[in-house]
Amino acid sequence: MSLLRGLASAVACAATPGSRFVSLDATKPLDLDGGKAGTSKAASRSTSKPGSDGAGDGADDDVMVFLLAGQSNMVGRGNGSALSKKLLRRLHSLSDPTKDDSPIGYYAAGLAGASSTSYNDSVCSMGIEHRQKVFDLRSSAFQPIERMRLGPVDGCAWEKAIFRLDTHFGPEISLGLALNEQWPTRRIVLSKRALSGSTLATGWTPGTDGYRALLADFRLIAADNYPRRVVLSGFLWLQGEADAKDAADASNYERNLLRLVTSLRHDTGALELPIVFVGLPGGLPREDGEPAPPRPYQEEVDSAFEHVANSLERVSYLANAPASASDGPSHHLAIGSEGGVARLSDADFEDTVRRFSKMRKLDPGLTDEARAALRNQVCYHYSSAAHLRIGARAAGTLAWRHNRPPAPWPTWDSEGAPAENATIYDYLEQREAHLLPHLPTEDQMGGGTSCLGVR
């Protein structure tokens, strides 16, 4: 089944019995108590309590929904061309968008779906997310979530040319794979909405367009899966880089994060909703060997994650650092400048910028300095390996919050488990090189095209 394409034109549309569409008045809390006035039958069949009433002991027919939100690192700069064919076949078999009963449903909006969306012409107009109200439900420029296969999405022309990413992905790949192993008899739905360069302060707090869009996404998923019961089961937040560049936004980040969490739980009825924060990308070591924060107020934002996780129940913080001295390199969330990411050479970059400028395909709002910085942007984002690690760690944390033991090593791995008690998370860690067999090596990159060591 497909989602409503012309979403903005149906903001006031209320569902009738049997309808696949629901009211998109995301300014009001969801009514989950039995379909009171103004709510749809589909919305009334949704619930968000993760204990005995929800994902923990619910019926196998329940649909478990996990919302993903953030900025460009959530959009994902993982190199889809590096993923193994075997992994892609597995993901495709689990998430066929033409089948209502596929084990995994995946939805994405805007650049998170890029050229894989039906409205890719507008999505792929570089910088449109900063020129038009793409998260405003009442705007003709609104970018709705659409159902697609779980896997790398087709990059926009400028992403392919400037970032050398034909396809790209974020943490949803390993997240969906692991959650399916944790709940093999349930339908798992992931929904990703992200906006490059967005701040929590102006883009995601209650009352903003981003927050209302998240609520509308959940309503649409409930309608798209009607009449099955939809259970909001987790929220993954990967954002904060933009706020870490501004003193006021960083200072208010903890307060704004508390508002986001408490309001999302209240407005969806998910009072015990498990939530996972992901730490910000780190900086390369300074000459003294210590890591250098790449943003002036990053420590304040990272501290906010930790404080909110410590102050609220069922909230977890995945810091970008080993938890203990015994943790191996797989616990580090690497950025592209640490290797394995290619960029354009200086000459190719200048030629590409001239060509795209002539075609009017570059963001007209870019300053000369911002244009020059485009070449290295991909180097500062989480790498392909980091996204697999984020998704795996988030899945394990969410399963733990639902009182689920780690799922065993997958039976579909032809090499078999190395030990009797090996888990899906052991698989994702130990088979990482097998899952990413096509990452470019330094030898394969021409002179000046490696991100290694870029500051």
Secondary structure, 3 states (H helix, E strand, C coil): CCCCCCHHHHCCCCCCCCCCCCCCCCCCCCCCCCCCCCCCHHHHCEECCCCCCCCCCCCCCCEEEEEEEECHHHHCCEEHHHCCHHHHHHHHHHCCCCCCCCCEEEEECHHHCHHHCCCHHHHCCCCHHHHCCCCCCCCCCCCCCEEECCCCEECCHHHHHHCCCCEEECCHHHHHHHHHHHCCCCEEEEEEEECCCCCHHHHCCCCCHHHHHHHHHHHHHHHHCCCCCEEEEEEEEECCCCHHHCHHHHHCHHHHHHHHHHHHHHHHCCCCCCEEEECCCCCCECCCCCECCCCCCHHHHHHHHHHHHHHCCCEEEECCCCCCCCCCHHHCCCEHHHCCCECCCHHHHHHHHHHHHHCCCCCCCCCHHHHHHHHHHHHHCECHHHHHHHHHHHHHHHHHHCCCCCCECCCCCCCCCCCCCCEHHHHHHHCHHHHCCCCCCCCCCCCCCECCCCC
